[in-house]
Amino acid sequence: MTKLFARFMKDESGATAIEYGLIAALIAIAVIAGASAVGGSVGDVFDTASEEMDDAI
């Protein structure tokens, strides 16, 4: 039982998987935040263009 516990304590493959999971989560948060920030600006540009086209008719 002691050998099994010692082998379990030396195994770092789970830690690597958790690290990759955390990196993926941070990238996802950054992408969502960036898309939210840019999305509002792009929406404003299209609204302005639509209003200008309506005024031109």
CHARMM-style PDB file with segment names, atoms N, HN, CA, C and O in Angstrom:
ATOM      1  N   MET     1       0.831  -1.192   0.000  1.00  0.00      PROA
ATOM      2  CA  MET     1       0.000   0.000   0.000  1.00  0.00      PROA
ATOM      3  C   MET     1       0.877   1.258   0.000  1.00  0.00      PROA
ATOM      4  O   MET     1       0.542   2.250  -0.648  1.00  0.00      PROA
ATOM      5  N   THR     2       1.979   1.214   0.715  1.00  0.00      PROA
ATOM      6  HN  THR     2       2.251   0.408   1.241  1.00  0.00      PROA
ATOM      7  CA  THR     2       2.883   2.353   0.777  1.00  0.00      PROA
ATOM      8  C   THR     2       3.497   2.643  -0.581  1.00  0.00      PROA
ATOM      9  O   THR     2       3.655   3.803  -0.961  1.00  0.00      PROA
ATOM     10  N   LYS     3       3.847   1.574  -1.324  1.00  0.00      PROA
ATOM     11  HN  LYS     3       3.718   0.632  -1.015  1.00  0.00      PROA
ATOM     12  CA  LYS     3       4.424   1.761  -2.651  1.00  0.00      PROA
ATOM     13  C   LYS     3       3.404   2.387  -3.602  1.00  0.00      PROA
ATOM     14  O   LYS     3       3.751   3.240  -4.418  1.00  0.00      PROA
ATOM     15  N   LEU     4       2.159   1.963  -3.493  1.00  0.00      PROA
ATOM     16  HN  LEU     4       1.877   1.270  -2.830  1.00  0.00      PROA
ATOM     17  CA  LEU     4       1.099   2.519  -4.336  1.00  0.00      PROA
ATOM     18  C   LEU     4       0.922   4.010  -4.054  1.00  0.00      PROA
ATOM     19  O   LEU     4       0.786   4.808  -4.982  1.00  0.00      PROA
ATOM     20  N   PHE     5       0.924   4.381  -2.791  1.00  0.00      PROA
ATOM     21  HN  PHE     5       1.034   3.733  -2.037  1.00  0.00      PROA
ATOM     22  CA  PHE     5       0.786   5.780  -2.413  1.00  0.00      PROA
ATOM     23  C   PHE     5       1.987   6.604  -2.890  1.00  0.00      PROA
ATOM     24  O   PHE     5       1.822   7.724  -3.374  1.00  0.00      PROA
ATOM     25  N   ALA     6       3.190   6.049  -2.751  1.00  0.00      PROA
ATOM     26  HN  ALA     6       3.324   5.139  -2.358  1.00  0.00      PROA
ATOM     27  CA  ALA     6       4.402   6.752  -3.196  1.00  0.00      PROA
ATOM     28  C   ALA     6       4.383   6.944  -4.705  1.00  0.00      PROA
ATOM     29  O   ALA     6       4.763   8.006  -5.196  1.00  0.00      PROA
ATOM     30  N   ARG     7       3.945   5.928  -5.448  1.00  0.00      PROA
ATOM     31  HN  ARG     7       3.636   5.064  -5.048  1.00  0.00      PROA
ATOM     32  CA  ARG     7       3.866   6.044  -6.902  1.00  0.00      PROA
ATOM     33  C   ARG     7       2.821   7.089  -7.297  1.00  0.00      PROA
ATOM     34  O   ARG     7       3.019   7.844  -8.248  1.00  0.00      PROA
ATOM     35  N   PHE     8       1.720   7.125  -6.566  1.00  0.00      PROA
ATOM     36  HN  PHE     8       1.559   6.512  -5.793  1.00  0.00      PROA
ATOM     37  CA  PHE     8       0.671   8.110  -6.826  1.00  0.00      PROA
ATOM     38  C   PHE     8       1.186   9.531  -6.594  1.00  0.00      PROA
ATOM     39  O   PHE     8       0.848  10.440  -7.353  1.00  0.00      PROA
ATOM     40  N   MET     9       1.985   9.729  -5.574  1.00  0.00      PROA
ATOM     41  HN  MET     9       2.259   8.991  -4.958  1.00  0.00      PROA
ATOM     42  CA  MET     9       2.515  11.060  -5.261  1.00  0.00      PROA
ATOM     43  C   MET     9       3.532  11.518  -6.308  1.00  0.00      PROA
ATOM     44  O   MET     9       3.669  12.720  -6.533  1.00  0.00      PROA
ATOM     45  N   LYS    10       4.243  10.596  -6.951  1.00  0.00      PROA
ATOM     46  HN  LYS    10       4.131   9.620  -6.768  1.00  0.00      PROA
ATOM     47  CA  LYS    10       5.242  10.951  -7.962  1.00  0.00      PROA
ATOM     48  C   LYS    10       4.622  11.216  -9.329  1.00  0.00      PROA
ATOM     49  O   LYS    10       5.233  11.874 -10.171  1.00  0.00      PROA
ATOM     50  N   ASP    11       3.413  10.708  -9.555  1.00  0.00      PROA
ATOM     51  HN  ASP    11       2.916  10.173  -8.871  1.00  0.00      PROA
ATOM     52  CA  ASP    11       2.760  10.839 -10.860  1.00  0.00      PROA
ATOM     53  C   ASP    11       2.298  12.284 -11.049  1.00  0.00      PROA
ATOM     54  O   ASP    11       1.495  12.789 -10.265  1.00  0.00      PROA
ATOM     55  N   GLU    12       2.806  12.949 -12.090  1.00  0.00      PROA
ATOM     56  HN  GLU    12       3.458  12.539 -12.728  1.00  0.00      PROA
ATOM     57  CA  GLU    12       2.468  14.347 -12.350  1.00  0.00      PROA
ATOM     58  C   GLU    12       1.621  14.528 -13.606  1.00  0.00      PROA
ATOM     59  O   GLU    12       1.419  15.664 -14.035  1.00  0.00      PROA
ATOM     60  N   SER    13       1.128  13.469 -14.201  1.00  0.00      PROA
ATOM     61  HN  SER    13       1.292  12.546 -13.852  1.00  0.00      PROA
ATOM     62  CA  SER    13       0.349  13.591 -15.431  1.00  0.00      PROA
ATOM     63  C   SER    13      -0.967  14.316 -15.182  1.00  0.00      PROA
ATOM     64  O   SER    13      -1.431  15.055 -16.051  1.00  0.00      PROA
ATOM     65  N   GLY    14      -1.569  14.125 -14.037  1.00  0.00      PROA
ATOM     66  HN  GLY    14      -1.192  13.525 -13.331  1.00  0.00      PROA
ATOM     67  CA  GLY    14      -2.810  14.838 -13.718  1.00  0.00      PROA
ATOM     68  C   GLY    14      -2.579  16.328 -13.581  1.00  0.00      PROA
ATOM     69  O   GLY    14      -3.417  17.128 -13.995  1.00  0.00      PROA
ATOM     70  N   ALA    15      -1.458  16.707 -13.008  1.00  0.00      PROA
ATOM     71  HN  ALA    15      -0.776  16.057 -12.671  1.00  0.00      PROA
ATOM     72  CA  ALA    15      -1.132  18.124 -12.849  1.00  0.00      PROA
ATOM     73  C   ALA    15      -0.960  18.784 -14.212  1.00  0.00      PROA
ATOM     74  O   ALA    15      -1.376  19.927 -14.404  1.00  0.00      PROA
ATOM     75  N   THR    16      -0.357  18.080 -15.149  1.00  0.00      PROA
ATOM     76  HN  THR    16      -0.020  17.152 -14.993  1.00  0.00      PROA
ATOM     77  CA  THR    16      -0.179  18.625 -16.490  1.00  0.00      PROA
ATOM     78  C   THR    16      -1.526  18.841 -17.160  1.00  0.00      PROA
ATOM     79  O   THR    16      -1.735  19.864 -17.812  1.00  0.00      PROA
ATOM     80  N   ALA    17      -2.432  17.901 -17.011  1.00  0.00      PROA
ATOM     81  HN  ALA    17      -2.262  17.070 -16.481  1.00  0.00      PROA
ATOM     82  CA  ALA    17      -3.758  18.030 -17.603  1.00  0.00      PROA
ATOM     83  C   ALA    17      -4.499  19.224 -17.003  1.00  0.00      PROA
ATOM     84  O   ALA    17      -5.184  19.954 -17.719  1.00  0.00      PROA
ATOM     85  N   ILE    18      -4.364  19.421 -15.715  1.00  0.00      PROA
ATOM     86  HN  ILE    18      -3.807  18.828 -15.134  1.00  0.00      PROA
ATOM     87  CA  ILE    18      -5.019  20.555 -15.064  1.00  0.00      PROA
ATOM     88  C   ILE    18      -4.429  21.866 -15.565  1.00  0.00      PROA
ATOM     89  O   ILE    18      -5.162  22.829 -15.790  1.00  0.00      PROA
ATOM     90  N   GLU    19      -3.125  21.911 -15.741  1.00  0.00      PROA
ATOM     91  HN  GLU    19      -2.530  21.128 -15.558  1.00  0.00      PROA
ATOM     92  CA  GLU    19      -2.481  23.123 -16.248  1.00  0.00      PROA
ATOM     93  C   GLU    19      -2.979  23.457 -17.650  1.00  0.00      PROA
ATOM     94  O   GLU    19      -3.281  24.613 -17.947  1.00  0.00      PROA
ATOM     95  N   TYR    20      -3.063  22.449 -18.507  1.00  0.00      PROA
ATOM     96  HN  TYR    20      -2.817  21.510 -18.266  1.00  0.00      PROA
ATOM     97  CA  TYR    20      -3.581  22.693 -19.870  1.00  0.00      PROA
ATOM     98  C   TYR    20      -5.036  23.148 -19.817  1.00  0.00      PROA
ATOM     99  O   TYR    20      -5.446  24.004 -20.600  1.00  0.00      PROA
ATOM    100  N   GLY    21      -5.803  22.591 -18.919  1.00  0.00      PROA
ATOM    101  HN  GLY    21      -5.470  21.895 -18.283  1.00  0.00      PROA
ATOM    102  CA  GLY    21      -7.200  23.008 -18.760  1.00  0.00      PROA
ATOM    103  C   GLY    21      -7.312  24.461 -18.325  1.00  0.00      PROA
ATOM    104  O   GLY    21      -8.159  25.203 -18.822  1.00  0.00      PROA
ATOM    105  N   LEU    22      -6.459  24.861 -17.401  1.00  0.00      PROA
ATOM    106  HN  LEU    22      -5.770  24.259 -16.998  1.00  0.00      PROA
ATOM    107  CA  LEU    22      -6.471  26.257 -16.946  1.00  0.00      PROA
ATOM    108  C   LEU    22      -6.042  27.210 -18.055  1.00  0.00      PROA
ATOM    109  O   LEU    22      -6.610  28.293 -18.198  1.00  0.00      PROA
ATOM    110  N   ILE    23      -5.049  26.817 -18.836  1.00  0.00      PROA
ATOM    111  HN  ILE    23      -4.587  25.937 -18.720  1.00  0.00      PROA
ATOM    112  CA  ILE    23      -4.609  27.659 -19.956  1.00  0.00      PROA
ATOM    113  C   ILE    23      -5.732  27.803 -20.969  1.00  0.00      PROA
ATOM    114  O   ILE    23      -5.984  28.903 -21.461  1.00  0.00      PROA
ATOM    115  N   ALA    24      -6.413  26.702 -21.289  1.00  0.00      PROA
ATOM    116  HN  ALA    24      -6.208  25.808 -20.890  1.00  0.00      PROA
ATOM    117  CA  ALA    24      -7.528  26.746 -22.234  1.00  0.00      PROA
ATOM    118  C   ALA    24      -8.651  27.639 -21.706  1.00  0.00      PROA
ATOM    119  O   ALA    24      -9.261  28.381 -22.476  1.00  0.00      PROA
ATOM    120  N   ALA    25      -8.927  27.577 -20.420  1.00  0.00      PROA
ATOM    121  HN  ALA    25      -8.431  26.974 -19.794  1.00  0.00      PROA
ATOM    122  CA  ALA    25      -9.975  28.411 -19.835  1.00  0.00      PROA
ATOM    123  C   ALA    25      -9.598  29.896 -19.909  1.00  0.00      PROA
ATOM    124  O   ALA    25     -10.448  30.732 -20.212  1.00  0.00      PROA
ATOM    125  N   LEU    26      -8.345  30.225 -19.637  1.00  0.00      PROA
ATOM    126  HN  LEU    26      -7.654  29.545 -19.390  1.00  0.00      PROA
ATOM    127  CA  LEU    26      -7.905  31.616 -19.714  1.00  0.00      PROA
ATOM    128  C   LEU    26      -7.969  32.143 -21.153  1.00  0.00      PROA
ATOM    129  O   LEU    26      -8.343  33.294 -21.375  1.00  0.00      PROA
ATOM    130  N   ILE    27      -7.612  31.318 -22.112  1.00  0.00      PROA
ATOM    131  HN  ILE    27      -7.308  30.382 -21.932  1.00  0.00      PROA
ATOM    132  CA  ILE    27      -7.705  31.726 -23.513  1.00  0.00      PROA
ATOM    133  C   ILE    27      -9.164  31.948 -23.898  1.00  0.00      PROA
ATOM    134  O   ILE    27      -9.481  32.913 -24.594  1.00  0.00      PROA
ATOM    135  N   ALA    28     -10.047  31.071 -23.453  1.00  0.00      PROA
ATOM    136  HN  ALA    28      -9.789  30.288 -22.887  1.00  0.00      PROA
ATOM    137  CA  ALA    28     -11.476  31.222 -23.754  1.00  0.00      PROA
ATOM    138  C   ALA    28     -12.022  32.516 -23.160  1.00  0.00      PROA
ATOM    139  O   ALA    28     -12.799  33.212 -23.812  1.00  0.00      PROA
ATOM    140  N   ILE    29     -11.631  32.843 -21.944  1.00  0.00      PROA
ATOM    141  HN  ILE    29     -10.999  32.277 -21.414  1.00  0.00      PROA
ATOM    142  CA  ILE    29     -12.089  34.089 -21.309  1.00  0.00      PROA
ATOM    143  C   ILE    29     -11.583  35.294 -22.088  1.00  0.00      PROA
ATOM    144  O   ILE    29     -12.324  36.258 -22.282  1.00  0.00      PROA
ATOM    145  N   ALA    30     -10.335  35.254 -22.536  1.00  0.00      PROA
ATOM    146  HN  ALA    30      -9.733  34.471 -22.379  1.00  0.00      PROA
ATOM    147  CA  ALA    30      -9.771  36.360 -23.314  1.00  0.00      PROA
ATOM    148  C   ALA    30     -10.497  36.523 -24.645  1.00  0.00      PROA
ATOM    149  O   ALA    30     -10.771  37.646 -25.067  1.00  0.00      PROA
ATOM    150  N   VAL    31     -10.808  35.423 -25.301  1.00  0.00      PROA
ATOM    151  HN  VAL    31     -10.586  34.510 -24.958  1.00  0.00      PROA
ATOM    152  CA  VAL    31     -11.518  35.487 -26.582  1.00  0.00      PROA
ATOM    153  C   VAL    31     -12.919  36.052 -26.387  1.00  0.00      PROA
ATOM    154  O   VAL    31     -13.365  36.883 -27.178  1.00  0.00      PROA
ATOM    155  N   ILE    32     -13.610  35.617 -25.356  1.00  0.00      PROA
ATOM    156  HN  ILE    32     -13.247  34.942 -24.713  1.00  0.00      PROA
ATOM    157  CA  ILE    32     -14.959  36.118 -25.091  1.00  0.00      PROA
ATOM    158  C   ILE    32     -14.936  37.606 -24.770  1.00  0.00      PROA
ATOM    159  O   ILE    32     -15.773  38.365 -25.260  1.00  0.00      PROA
ATOM    160  N   ALA    33     -13.981  38.019 -23.952  1.00  0.00      PROA
ATOM    161  HN  ALA    33     -13.302  37.403 -23.554  1.00  0.00      PROA
ATOM    162  CA  ALA    33     -13.875  39.447 -23.603  1.00  0.00      PROA
ATOM    163  C   ALA    33     -13.545  40.278 -24.839  1.00  0.00      PROA
ATOM    164  O   ALA    33     -14.115  41.352 -25.032  1.00  0.00      PROA
ATOM    165  N   GLY    34     -12.642  39.800 -25.666  1.00  0.00      PROA
ATOM    166  HN  GLY    34     -12.178  38.928 -25.509  1.00  0.00      PROA
ATOM    167  CA  GLY    34     -12.286  40.527 -26.885  1.00  0.00      PROA
ATOM    168  C   GLY    34     -13.440  40.605 -27.854  1.00  0.00      PROA
ATOM    169  O   GLY    34     -13.674  41.652 -28.456  1.00  0.00      PROA
ATOM    170  N   ALA    35     -14.170  39.508 -28.015  1.00  0.00      PROA
ATOM    171  HN  ALA    35     -13.979  38.657 -27.526  1.00  0.00      PROA
ATOM    172  CA  ALA    35     -15.313  39.501 -28.926  1.00  0.00      PROA
ATOM    173  C   ALA    35     -16.409  40.436 -28.427  1.00  0.00      PROA
ATOM    174  O   ALA    35     -17.068  41.105 -29.222  1.00  0.00      PROA
ATOM    175  N   SER    36     -16.599  40.482 -27.138  1.00  0.00      PROA
ATOM    176  HN  SER    36     -16.063  39.939 -26.492  1.00  0.00      PROA
ATOM    177  CA  SER    36     -17.610  41.386 -26.576  1.00  0.00      PROA
ATOM    178  C   SER    36     -17.232  42.846 -26.819  1.00  0.00      PROA
ATOM    179  O   SER    36     -18.084  43.657 -27.181  1.00  0.00      PROA
ATOM    180  N   ALA    37     -15.977  43.174 -26.624  1.00  0.00      PROA
ATOM    181  HN  ALA    37     -15.285  42.515 -26.330  1.00  0.00      PROA
ATOM    182  CA  ALA    37     -15.517  44.553 -26.807  1.00  0.00      PROA
ATOM    183  C   ALA    37     -15.601  44.962 -28.278  1.00  0.00      PROA
ATOM    184  O   ALA    37     -16.066  46.059 -28.589  1.00  0.00      PROA
ATOM    185  N   VAL    38     -15.160  44.103 -29.170  1.00  0.00      PROA
ATOM    186  HN  VAL    38     -14.782  43.213 -28.917  1.00  0.00      PROA
ATOM    187  CA  VAL    38     -15.160  44.419 -30.600  1.00  0.00      PROA
ATOM    188  C   VAL    38     -16.581  44.349 -31.160  1.00  0.00      PROA
ATOM    189  O   VAL    38     -16.940  45.123 -32.048  1.00  0.00      PROA
ATOM    190  N   GLY    39     -17.379  43.434 -30.646  1.00  0.00      PROA
ATOM    191  HN  GLY    39     -17.088  42.805 -29.925  1.00  0.00      PROA
ATOM    192  CA  GLY    39     -18.741  43.254 -31.156  1.00  0.00      PROA
ATOM    193  C   GLY    39     -19.582  44.512 -31.035  1.00  0.00      PROA
ATOM    194  O   GLY    39     -20.337  44.844 -31.949  1.00  0.00      PROA
ATOM    195  N   GLY    40     -19.462  45.206 -29.929  1.00  0.00      PROA
ATOM    196  HN  GLY    40     -18.849  44.936 -29.187  1.00  0.00      PROA
ATOM    197  CA  GLY    40     -20.219  46.448 -29.754  1.00  0.00      PROA
ATOM    198  C   GLY    40     -19.786  47.511 -30.744  1.00  0.00      PROA
ATOM    199  O   GLY    40     -20.623  48.230 -31.290  1.00  0.00      PROA
ATOM    200  N   SER    41     -18.509  47.616 -30.976  1.00  0.00      PROA
ATOM    201  HN  SER    41     -17.829  47.032 -30.533  1.00  0.00      PROA
ATOM    202  CA  SER    41     -17.996  48.607 -31.920  1.00  0.00      PROA
ATOM    203  C   SER    41     -18.435  48.297 -33.344  1.00  0.00      PROA
ATOM    204  O   SER    41     -18.824  49.199 -34.086  1.00  0.00      PROA
ATOM    205  N   VAL    42     -18.375  47.043 -33.724  1.00  0.00      PROA
ATOM    206  HN  VAL    42     -18.059  46.310 -33.121  1.00  0.00      PROA
ATOM    207  CA  VAL    42     -18.789  46.646 -35.072  1.00  0.00      PROA
ATOM    208  C   VAL    42     -20.282  46.898 -35.250  1.00  0.00      PROA
ATOM    209  O   VAL    42     -20.714  47.349 -36.311  1.00  0.00      PROA
ATOM    210  N   GLY    43     -21.061  46.612 -34.231  1.00  0.00      PROA
ATOM    211  HN  GLY    43     -20.710  46.246 -33.369  1.00  0.00      PROA
ATOM    212  CA  GLY    43     -22.499  46.879 -34.288  1.00  0.00      PROA
ATOM    213  C   GLY    43     -22.781  48.352 -34.486  1.00  0.00      PROA
ATOM    214  O   GLY    43     -23.675  48.709 -35.253  1.00  0.00      PROA
ATOM    215  N   ASP    44     -22.041  49.215 -33.814  1.00  0.00      PROA
ATOM    216  HN  ASP    44     -21.315  48.925 -33.191  1.00  0.00      PROA
ATOM    217  CA  ASP    44     -22.221  50.659 -33.967  1.00  0.00      PROA
ATOM    218  C   ASP    44     -21.882  51.118 -35.384  1.00  0.00      PROA
ATOM    219  O   ASP    44     -22.564  51.981 -35.938  1.00  0.00      PROA
ATOM    220  N   VAL    45     -20.838  50.548 -35.967  1.00  0.00      PROA
ATOM    221  HN  VAL    45     -20.284  49.848 -35.517  1.00  0.00      PROA
ATOM    222  CA  VAL    45     -20.451  50.903 -37.338  1.00  0.00      PROA
ATOM    223  C   VAL    45     -21.566  50.530 -38.311  1.00  0.00      PROA
ATOM    224  O   VAL    45     -21.914  51.323 -39.186  1.00  0.00      PROA
ATOM    225  N   PHE    46     -22.126  49.337 -38.166  1.00  0.00      PROA
ATOM    226  HN  PHE    46     -21.844  48.693 -37.455  1.00  0.00      PROA
ATOM    227  CA  PHE    46     -23.199  48.919 -39.071  1.00  0.00      PROA
ATOM    228  C   PHE    46     -24.462  49.745 -38.856  1.00  0.00      PROA
ATOM    229  O   PHE    46     -25.167  50.044 -39.820  1.00  0.00      PROA
ATOM    230  N   ASP    47     -24.763  50.119 -37.619  1.00  0.00      PROA
ATOM    231  HN  ASP    47     -24.191  49.877 -36.836  1.00  0.00      PROA
ATOM    232  CA  ASP    47     -25.923  50.978 -37.363  1.00  0.00      PROA
ATOM    233  C   ASP    47     -25.744  52.332 -38.025  1.00  0.00      PROA
ATOM    234  O   ASP    47     -26.679  52.854 -38.632  1.00  0.00      PROA
ATOM    235  N   THR    48     -24.555  52.906 -37.915  1.00  0.00      PROA
ATOM    236  HN  THR    48     -23.795  52.483 -37.421  1.00  0.00      PROA
ATOM    237  CA  THR    48     -24.275  54.197 -38.540  1.00  0.00      PROA
ATOM    238  C   THR    48     -24.380  54.093 -40.058  1.00  0.00      PROA
ATOM    239  O   THR    48     -24.960  54.968 -40.701  1.00  0.00      PROA
ATOM    240  N   ALA    49     -23.828  53.035 -40.631  1.00  0.00      PROA
ATOM    241  HN  ALA    49     -23.357  52.324 -40.109  1.00  0.00      PROA
ATOM    242  CA  ALA    49     -23.907  52.844 -42.075  1.00  0.00      PROA
ATOM    243  C   ALA    49     -25.351  52.679 -42.523  1.00  0.00      PROA
ATOM    244  O   ALA    49     -25.742  53.216 -43.560  1.00  0.00      PROA
ATOM    245  N   SER    50     -26.137  51.952 -41.767  1.00  0.00      PROA
ATOM    246  HN  SER    50     -25.820  51.515 -40.926  1.00  0.00      PROA
ATOM    247  CA  SER    50     -27.547  51.764 -42.102  1.00  0.00      PROA
ATOM    248  C   SER    50     -28.313  53.084 -42.058  1.00  0.00      PROA
ATOM    249  O   SER    50     -29.137  53.354 -42.932  1.00  0.00      PROA
ATOM    250  N   GLU    51     -28.044  53.903 -41.048  1.00  0.00      PROA
ATOM    251  HN  GLU    51     -27.375  53.684 -40.338  1.00  0.00      PROA
ATOM    252  CA  GLU    51     -28.706  55.203 -40.941  1.00  0.00      PROA
ATOM    253  C   GLU    51     -28.315  56.115 -42.100  1.00  0.00      PROA
ATOM    254  O   GLU    51     -29.157  56.834 -42.638  1.00  0.00      PROA
ATOM    255  N   GLU    52     -27.050  56.087 -42.482  1.00  0.00      PROA
ATOM    256  HN  GLU    52     -26.366  55.503 -42.045  1.00  0.00      PROA
ATOM    257  CA  GLU    52     -26.582  56.903 -43.600  1.00  0.00      PROA
ATOM    258  C   GLU    52     -27.234  56.458 -44.910  1.00  0.00      PROA
ATOM    259  O   GLU    52     -27.588  57.293 -45.743  1.00  0.00      PROA
ATOM    260  N   MET    53     -27.391  55.174 -45.090  1.00  0.00      PROA
ATOM    261  HN  MET    53     -27.104  54.496 -44.414  1.00  0.00      PROA
ATOM    262  CA  MET    53     -28.031  54.676 -46.307  1.00  0.00      PROA
ATOM    263  C   MET    53     -29.515  55.031 -46.336  1.00  0.00      PROA
ATOM    264  O   MET    53     -30.065  55.345 -47.392  1.00  0.00      PROA
ATOM    265  N   ASP    54     -30.168  54.979 -45.154  1.00  0.00      PROA
ATOM    266  HN  ASP    54     -29.721  54.724 -44.296  1.00  0.00      PROA
ATOM    267  CA  ASP    54     -31.576  55.382 -45.093  1.00  0.00      PROA
ATOM    268  C   ASP    54     -31.736  56.868 -45.419  1.00  0.00      PROA
ATOM    269  O   ASP    54     -32.693  57.250 -46.092  1.00  0.00      PROA
ATOM    270  N   ASP    55     -30.815  57.706 -44.953  1.00  0.00      PROA
ATOM    271  HN  ASP    55     -30.038  57.396 -44.407  1.00  0.00      PROA
ATOM    272  CA  ASP    55     -30.873  59.136 -45.210  1.00  0.00      PROA
ATOM    273  C   ASP    55     -30.590  59.448 -46.669  1.00  0.00      PROA
ATOM    274  O   ASP    55     -31.082  60.449 -47.190  1.00  0.00      PROA
ATOM    275  N   ALA    56     -29.800  58.605 -47.345  1.00  0.00      PROA
ATOM    276  HN  ALA    56     -29.400  57.792 -46.922  1.00  0.00      PROA
ATOM    277  CA  ALA    56     -29.427  58.863 -48.730  1.00  0.00      PROA
ATOM    278  C   ALA    56     -30.581  58.572 -49.681  1.00  0.00      PROA
ATOM    279  O   ALA    56     -30.610  59.087 -50.799  1.00  0.00      PROA
ATOM    280  N   ILE    57     -31.514  57.765 -49.252  1.00  0.00      PROA
ATOM    281  HN  ILE    57     -31.491  57.347 -48.344  1.00  0.00      PROA
ATOM    282  CA  ILE    57     -32.637  57.387 -50.154  1.00  0.00      PROA
ATOM    283  C   ILE    57     -33.686  58.442 -50.195  1.00  0.00      PROA
ATOM    284  OT1 ILE    57     -34.688  58.290 -50.894  1.00  0.00      PROA
TER     285      ILE     57
END
